[in-house]
């Protein structure tokens, strides 16, 4: 296992690299060579018969390695959580399970399939799927999550709280449950900057899962006053001064023309189907309807982005089975490479 100190050292190095890229500074071949050698010495790679590893000399390979480091960090969290118990051979199976649970640092309650909450979430998932989509999602189980620290810091006063979906790779969930969702640290081109991305459609979030049997989150997200951006902003780290969150919009060609007027995703939940739980938490669970007059839109679905973890409270972990054919991520264009 790669030492955690090495992971954070390298992640910090790539943050610096991102700053250099932003300043459009040309790195000398000597610096690139030295940095590449340092990286490969700290993070072992299989060379598959190659005599040399590729130089880290372009944004694509830098982002690829940074993504790998994020995954390694998540694996390291899981390893730290279970490593000490592997050596304790005298523990019973029940003791091991109990220790695992304690390490997660959150309360987990299995929902009865006949409970109102289970049925409501199941309906939310079903109405969030397009009938014409070659995609099917079935709920296996739902777990209510209570992270005490998260509940205490949640900024409910912002208002406009919605229960939104978030998908991620399976390997990330030990870290997510034990430490919560966090603002991404790695340098990468996110359409609306470095925030935590959510969706009001389950099919979008499910597309960021990596296995047929996967997990999704349902989170209370305090959106407050939403900043509806008129342009992409890859360097965004917070909404405008008077706003609390960003609602993702879309351009016809976001890469070539960043100044083009942008609009919402093609498909969105019918507001007539909205319901409210726990007094002020809105669930956008209407049937998906299409903006018929917006044929030039490139995003299929809306995205919501927050830049402060105090606006997030994980409420449910949803175990799902996803149809094999699935959907592509926002028509093949990745607004967030890891999760929505």
Secondary structure, DSSP 8 states (H G I E B T S, - for coil): ---HHHHHHHHHHHHHHHHHHHTT----HHHHHHHHHHHHHHS----TT-SS-----SHHHHHHHHHHHHHHHHHHHHHHHHHHHHT-TT--HHHHHHHHHHHHTSEEEE--TTSHHHHHHHHHHHHTS-TTSS--EEEEEEEEEE-HHHHHH--GGG--EEEEEEE--GGGHHHHHHH------S----TT-SSEEEESSHHHHHTT--SSEEEEEEEEEE--SEE--SS--TT--S--TT-SEEEE-B-TTTTT-TTS--B--SEEE-GGG-EEETTTEEE--S-EEE-TT-TT---SB-EEEES-GGGEEEEEEEEEEE-SS---GGGG--SSSS--
